[in-house]
Amino acid sequence: MPKFPHAPPAARLAALGPERVTLPAGTELWRIYFRGGAHPVRWGAFRAYGPTNSRFDHHLEPSSVQDRKIAYLAAHGPTCVAEAFQHTRLIDRRARAPWLVRFALGRAVTLLDLTGAWPTRAGASMAINSGPRPRAREWSRAIYAAFPDIEGLLYGSSMHANRPAIALYERALDAVPKTPLFNRPLADPALLRPLRNAAVDLGYGLL
């Protein structure tokens, strides 16, 4: 049996049950978002268009603007850097106007924990965090259908030593506050040193 098979029916996952993890109200999360380019976004916006090539998009095929929405976040800023610039391995502080935001959850959020043994019990493996993305999206859709109370996924960042990363479904939209704790462009001189440190740690370039 492959380590990362196609997702089972949602009913089978529902019978298995989830491995829940709760992020308490006040948990601080980080995100890099892009204010420029072809698809500018706001700091707290969830993406309604999908599925794209992102790992855990739970949107239905074919790709379109849907009621299903998603946002990708992390527990630490450097993980956001690793994920946001993974395709080019170049931290470009100006192209598409990237910003770094940190905010505190306004309420507790319930996630499915993909960092432990649950993927194996469900018939997959830790490859769900790093294997083929189309299959990961298939699993995300099945998880979304199986567990109506699950508001997102906790997974290990394959680009940053399995550090905590989070994919939030639109079910968690009302947990995002109106005002962030920190929100600055990557081009801000105050961020140059931490970005240099991240670039060295990741082996990325910095522009």
C-alpha positions, 0 to 999 in steps of 0.5 A: 500500500502506498504511503500516501494513497487517495483519500478514503470516503468521508464516511470512513474518516468520520467513523475513525474520528479526528485527532483534535488540537485546540488553539486557545483564544489569544494564540498568536499566528503569523502570515506573509501576504501580498498587497500587490501583483495580480491578486492583491489581498488584505491581511485577514482575508481568506482566499475564495478562489481555488483550488490552486496549487497550494497543499490543502485547498479544500475547494471543489473542482473545477477552480472557481470563486467559492464559498469555501475559503482558506488561509495559510499561517504559521506559528513563527515568522521564519516559517512564513518566509520559508513557505512564501518564497519556497518556489524561487528560494529568493526572499524578494522584499518588494515584488508583489509588495509582501507584508508580514502580519501577526495577530491573536486569535479572537476565539479558540479554534479547533484543528485536525492534527496532522503532525502525529499518528492520525495520518497513519491511522487514516491510511496515509503517512506524514507524506500528507505534509510533503507528498503530491499536492493534488492528493493532499488537496483530496484529503483536505476535501475529505477531512472537511466533509467528514468533520464539520467541527474541524476549522483547519489543519495543523501540519508540519512545514516541509520547508522549515523542519516540520515547524508548526503551520496552519491551514484555516478553513472559512469556518474560522473566519470569525476568529480573525480579529479586526486589528493585527498586533504587527503588520509591516512590509518586508521592505521595512528597514526594521525587518532587514536583519531578521530577514537576513537571519532567515535567509542564512538559516534557509539558504535562500537569497535576499533581495 
